[in-house]
Amino acid sequence: MQPSYRIGIDVGGTNTDAVIMNGREVLAAVKVSTSEDVTGGVRGALEQVLAQSGIASQHISGVMIGTTHFTNAVIERKHLVRTGIIRIGLPATASIPPMADWPEDIKSMIGDASYLIKGGYEFDGREINPLDEEAVIRIAAELQQKGIVCAVVNSVFSPVNDSMERRASELLQQYYPQCDVVMASEVGRVGLLERENAAILNASLRQLSSKTVNAFAQALRECQLDCPFFITQNDGTLMNADFVRRFPVLTFASGPTNSMRGAAFLSGFQDAIVVDVGGTTTDVGLLQKGFPRQSATTVNIGGVRTNFRMPDMLSVGLGGGSLVRGDENDVAIGPDSVGYRISHDARVFGGDILTASDIAVALGRASFGDPAAVASLTPQFLRQAAQVMDQIVQDCVEKTRLSSLPLPVIVVGGGSVLLGPAIGGLETLRPHHYSVANAVGAAIAQVSGEVDKIYSLENITREQAIAEAQAAATARAIEAGARADSIKLIDKEDVPLAYLPGNATRIRLKVVGDLEL
């Protein structure tokens, strides 16, 4: 039987990591500097990892990529396109207009073409008003006149009933075929404003997502790889290329999530705290059943409040390239970093900037570069610096713990050499291949489907509602590329909503399955 080789790639702000795996075995691993265009770094990593492993490109069955492309676009305010926003809900929802609390700079890029029209549903699926179809047709003509090619349709309680969103989307595409329409119910969860925000970001990124997917496909072709490729998303699972084109926002936190999944795989622990130290930041999160714990609150992306699925992570400005300042009595580390210039700027590499990596070498925690370049640092200064680094991470670990029960702390990432053997009384574990755990996490990723919906239990039982939600989640997982016979339930939440009439309950449910290659 022909072995099934998979390549995992993670594109970070400092390094692009790549691994080749056969089943549970890591056959080759490389770390290259991230290029400004991102795709160049991916191509370089692919070429190096294939050369190191000696495996022919035709034997690779799939490539899994984690990228920061879309997050950076929002944070740096680049590549976003003008988007029309149609909210279906009048006479309800009129008090807060779309994009009301957005930062002015990003708001001006996306534009002010927002419309409130009649329609929408109550929490139990009852109509507030019939959809104003004439208004949708009028808006289609107006968007075309303004040259706006992306639109968001968001109906009140569309996660309960999305039929008005679907009808509005059909009308827009009928009267303005060039318009790329995003339905908010497919992007966000229950919560009108946050769901709308997530959908607007998604629509404004779709042109970039199409270009990025095409660039990744080109990089694979240049490396003679004729296999499908997938992009990792926020919850540690995969999306195929077409899915990424439609939902670029679902990749926003894929980097830290890949590290957590890779840490679980390499260590064998399913429940643990993961500390991922990179070149610029340290991310700390909690593993539950091998997946990152999901955030239950709104998530802020570049100043915009959203509510799509994201891991509950803490990030601090401590990494291998973090700048070290001060004297023996008062040492400050980070949050600014030399980033990908560490191989030129750090003292151990012949530069003149004191970084956290220099401290790690001087303390004997790491062995790279020229130790003589940091020999002049006094023991008192080094002790103080080590204490500051350990304290920063210890504070994050303590905030992440849900109880006083001791949990293993898995330390991964190229910058993890900064840390000592214990964090706040908890022993640390560095698994084999810890420096490329993020690429391993991408290579082993599965495919998921999720449902978050409010059900009225007046006419159906709780068991029927859960079964309906699980069937919908399973269908989404299969659409995203999962093998039907491998799908299993990993997370289920059923919360009765006492403040709503009609015996309402909110069901949040997630399934995962193996990738169909």
N, C-alpha and C positions, 0 to 999 in steps of 0.2 A: 504494500500500500504506500502511495506517495505521501511523504510528510507534508503537514499543513503549516507552512511558515507564515507568520504575521509580523508586520513591521508596526511599531508604535513610535510616534513622533510627538514631542511636546515643544511648542515654540514659546519660550519665555522672554522676558525683557532683556535678559543678559545672554542666556545660552539657548540653543536648540539641541535637544537630546533625542537620540534615536536608538531603538533596540530591535533585534530580530529574535522572535521566540518560536519555539516548536513545542506546542502544548504548554507545560509548566516550566520549560527550560529556557533560560536566557542564553542565546548562542553568541551574540555580539552586542556591544554597547558603545556608543560614541557621544561626545559632547563637542559641539562647534559653536562659534559665536553667532548670535542672531544677526541677520543682515537687515538693513533698513527697509528693504522691500519685502521682508519675511520669506517670500518664495525662494529667494537665493539661498537662504539658510537651510530651508527644507531640502532643496536639491542637493546642497553640499552634504547634509547629514545622511541623506539616502545613499549618495555615492560612496561615502566613507563606510557606512555600516554594511553595505553589500560587499565592498572590497574586503573588509575585515573578516566577514563570515565565510566568504568564498562561495556563497550560494548564488546560483544563477537567477536572474530576475524573473524568468518564466515560472519558477517554482514558488513564487510569493503569491499567496491566495488573497491577501487583503492588506491595505495600509490604513492605519487609524491615526488621525491627526488632532491634536489639541492646539488651539490657536487663541491668541489675545487680540487678534485683528479687530473684532467688532467692538470689544470693550474700549480699546484705545481710540477708536473712531468717535465714540460718544464723549469720552473724557477729554480728548484733544480737539473736539468740535470739528472733525474733518469728515468729508465724504458723505454727509447727511443730505438727503434731498427733500424738497418741499412736499408737504403731505396735506391732503384735505381730511377733515375730521367730521364725521356725521354721527351725532348722538341721537338715538331713538328713545324718546321717553317723555316728551311733553304731554300734559302740563307738569309732570314731575321733573326733577333734576335741573330746573332752570336757574337755581340760586348760585351754583358754581359752574362757570363756563369751562370748556376744555383748556388744558395747559395753564390753569390759573396760578399754580405755584411753581412754574418752571423758571429756571434762571433765564434772564433776558437774552443772553447771547445765543443760547441754543434755541430759544423760542423764535427769535428773529430769523434763524436759518431755516426752520421748518415751516414758518409762515403763519398767517392768521386766517386761513380759509377754514373756519369751523362753523358748523351748522347744527341747530337743535330742531328736531322735527317730531311730529306726533307719532305715538306708538309705544311699544314696550310691554313688559309683563310684571305682575306681582311675583313675590317669592315662590308662590305655589303654582305659577304658570297661567294665572288668570290675566286676561288682557287689560292693560290700562286704557289703551286706545287702539283702533286699527292702524296699521302702517299707512302713513301719508305717501302713497306711491308717486303722486304728482310732484311732490317736493323733491323726491329722490331723482326723478327725471330732470327737473329744473337744475338741481345741483350738478348732475352729470354734465349738462351743457356749460354751466359756469366754470367747472374745473377744467374742461377742455379749452374754454376761452382763455383761462389764466395760464394754460400750459402746465398744469399740475398733473403728474402722471401716476401718483400714488394716493390711495385713500384708505381711511380706517372707518369701519362701520361698527358702532358699539351700542348695543341695546340694553336697557335696564333688565337685570337678571337673565342675561343671555346664557350663562352657564346652566340655568334651569330649562330655558326654552330658547333655542337659537333660530327659530324659523323666520322671524322678522329680519334678523341679520342676513340670513341666506337669501331672502327675497330681495332685500335692498342691494346685496352684492350682485345678484342676477340682473337687476335693472341697470345698475351702474355699468356692468360689462356689456349689456345689450345696447345701451345708448352711448357708451364711450368705451369701445373695445380695447383701446390702448391703455386703459387705466388698470393699474395693478392694485387689487383690493385685498385688504387684510380684515378678517373677522376677529374682533377682540376676544370672543369666547374661545377661540383656538389658541390664544396666546397666554392670557392671564386667568386668574381665579375669581371667585366671588369678591366683589369690592369694586364698584363702578369706576372711580377715578383712577385707582392704581392699575386696573385692567386696561383702561383706556390709554394710560401713559405707556404701558408696556407695548401695546399694539401700535402706538404712534412711533415709538423707537424702532419697532420691528419693521414697519412700513418704510421709514426713512433710511433704513440700512439695506433694503432689499437689492438695490442696484449694486452696492459694494459687495454684498454677499454673492451675487452672480459673478462679478469679476473675480473675487477671491477663489470661488470654487473652480472657475475656469483656469486660474493661474496654478492651483494645486494640480489639476488634471494635466496641465502642460508640463509641470515639474516631473510628474510620474512618467509621462511619455518620453521626456528627455532622458530619463534613467532606464528606458526600455521596460517599464513596468506596465503590463497590460492586465491589471487586476482592478477590482472596485476599490474605492477609498471611502472612508467614513470620517466624520468629524465628531469629537466627543462633546457632550453637553454638560450643563451645570450639575446634574445629579449623578455623574459618573457613568452614563450610558452613551450609546452611539446614535447618530443620525446619518442616513445616507445623503448623497450629494443633493438630490432634489429636495429633501426635507430641510437641509441647511439653507438652500435658496429661499424657501418659504419662511423659515423661522430662525433668522440669524441671532436674535436675542437669547435664544436658549443655550448659546455657547459662552455667555459672559463670564462664568466662574469656572470654566472647565480646567484651567491650570491647577489650582489648589485641589480640586476634586480628583483629578488624575493622580496626584501625589498620594492622596488618602487611599484611593483604591489600590494603587501600587504598593503602598505600605502594608495594607491588609493582606495582599497576595504574597508579598515577599516574607512577611513575618509569620503568617499563619494565624494571626489574631483577628477575630471578627469584631470584637468590642475593645476599643483602646482609644487613647488620645494620640493624635498624630501632630508632630511638629515638623513643618517643612521649611527649611532655611535655604533661601536662594541667594542671589547676588545682591538684591536690593531690599527684599522684605522677608519676614517670617510669618507664615500662616499656621494657625493652630485650630484644629477642629476635632470633633468627637465622632468616632466610628461606631455605628450600631448595625449589627448583622452584616458587616463588611461594606456598608455604604455610609457616606457622610450624613450626619443628622441634618434634616432640612430646616431652614429658617421658617418660623411661624409668623413672623412679623413682616412689615413692608421692607423692601430692600431699596436702598438709595444708589442709583447708578448715575454718576456725573451730575448730581444735584436733582435728579428726577426720581420721584417715589414710584415704585412698581411692586407687583405682588406675584410674579411668576416664580417657579420653583428655583430656589437657590440654596446652596449649603450654608449652614450656620457656622461661619468662620470668623476668627479674630485675626486681623493683620496688624503688624507693627513694623516700623522702619528699622529693622535689624537684618543685615545680610553680610555676605563676605566682603562686599565693597563699601560697607558703611564707614563714614569718616569718624575718626577718633580725635577728640580735642580735650584740652585741659591739662592739669598737672596731677601730682601724686594725691592731692587732697580732694580734687573735684574732676572726675573724668566724665565726659559726655560722649555717647556713641549714637550716630545717626541723627535724624532719620534720612539725611541726604547720603547719597552713595555715588561712587565713581562708575557703578554699573558695568557695562561690557568693556570699559577701559581699564579694568582691574589689572589685566596682564601687562599694562604699560605704566599705570600710575602708582600701584602699591610699592612700598619700599622693598619688599622681598623680590620684586621683579624689576628692580632698577629705577623705580620712580621716586618721587619725593613726597608723596601723600601717605600719612599714617592711616591705615584701614583696619577693620576688625580682623581681616585675614593675617595682617602683620602680627597682631596681638596673639592669635591662635598659634602661629609659628613660634613666636618668642616663648609662649607658655609650654610648648612641646605637645600641644593638642593636634597639630598638623605638621606635616613635613613636605614642604614644596618651596621652590624659590631659593633665595640665598639667606640662611639664618643669620649670617654675619651682619647683614644690613639692619637687623633689629637688636643686635647684641647690646647696644647702649641703653636700652630701656631698663629702668630700675625695677627690682622685684616688687617694691611697694606700688609703683604705677601699674605693673602687670596684674597684681592681686586686685587692685581697685577696678581695673578694666574688666577683669574676669567676673568680678562680683556684679558689676553693672549689666553685663551681657546675660549672665545667669538669672538675674532678678527680673529683667524685661520678659524673658521667656517664662519664668516661674509665675509671674502675674497672669499671663495669658492662659497658662495651663490651669491655674486655680479658677479662673473665670469660666473655663470650659467644662469643668467637672460638674456633674449633676448630684453627686453624693460624696460622702467621705470614704467610700469603698476604694481601695487602691486599684488603679487601672494601669496596665502597662503603657509606657510612653514610647512610641516608635518615632525615632528621629531620622528624617530623610532629607535629601537635597544636598547639592554640592557644598553649601555653606554650613552644613550641620557639624563640621569639624570645630566650629566656634564654641560648641557647648561641652560642658563637663559630663562626667559619668552619671550624675544624678540631677534631677530637677525637683526641688521642693520635697525631698524625701522619697520621691518616686524614681525607681531605677529606669534608666534609658536603654533602649535597644536599637542598635543599628543593623538592620538586616543586610545580607549580601546584595550588592548592586544598589545600595541606598541612594547613591548620587544620581541615579537615573530612574528613581521610583515613579516619577511623573510619566515617563515614556512607557514604562511597564504597565502603569495604570491604563494608558490609552490602548496598548496592545491587547489587554485582557478584557476590555470593556464589553458589556452586554448591551442589549436594547431594551428600553422601557416604554411603558404606557401608563398614563396617570389620568385620574378623574377626580375633580373637586366640584361637588354639586349638592344643592339643597333639594331634598325630597319631601313631599307632603305624604304622611303615612295614613291619611284618611281612607284611601282606597286600595293601598297595597301594604303588605307587611314589611317589617324592617329587613327580614331575610330576602324578600323579593327585591327590595331597593338595593341591597348590597350585591346581590347576584347581577342585577342590571348594570350597576356601576362596574363590576368586575368584567362583564362582557364588553362594555365600552372601552375599558382600559386595555383589555386583551386585543381588541380590534385596532386600537391606536399603536400598540407595540408591533403587531404584524405589519401595519402600514409603514412603520419606521424601519422594518427590515428584520424582525425577529422570526425565529423558526417556531411555528405554532405549537409543536409537541414539547418544547422546552420551557414554555412560559409558566412562571410560578408567582404567587402572591408574596410580596415581602413587607408591605406596610398597609395597615388599615386603621382608619380613625372614624369613629361614628359619634358625632356630638349632637345630642338633642338641643334644639333652640327654643328654650322656654318662653322667650320674649316674642315669638311669632305664633300666630294662630295656626290651627290645622295640624297639630302634632308634627311640626317640622323637624327634620334632622339633617345635619350636614355630613355628608360622607366623602372622605378623602381616601383614595385607594391607589396603590401603585403595584404594577407587576413588572417583572423582568424576564427576559429570555435570551438564549444564545443567538448570535448573529447567523443569518442564513447566507452562507458564502457559496 
